[in-house]
Amino acid sequence: MTHLIEGTSISTMDGKPVALDGHRCVCGCQLVSTLAATFMSVAP
């Protein structure tokens, strides 16, 4: 298992930044999302 090195500060989960499509992991790979959403809504 690899670890994420990027995340967005716009949204967090359990106090950690959420990783989105295109963010990178320690091993150098890049995340590819299969989620069909066109936007992300963040609650205040």
Secondary structure, DSSP 8 states (H G I E B T S, - for coil): ---B---EEEEEETTEEE--TT-BBTTS-B-------S------
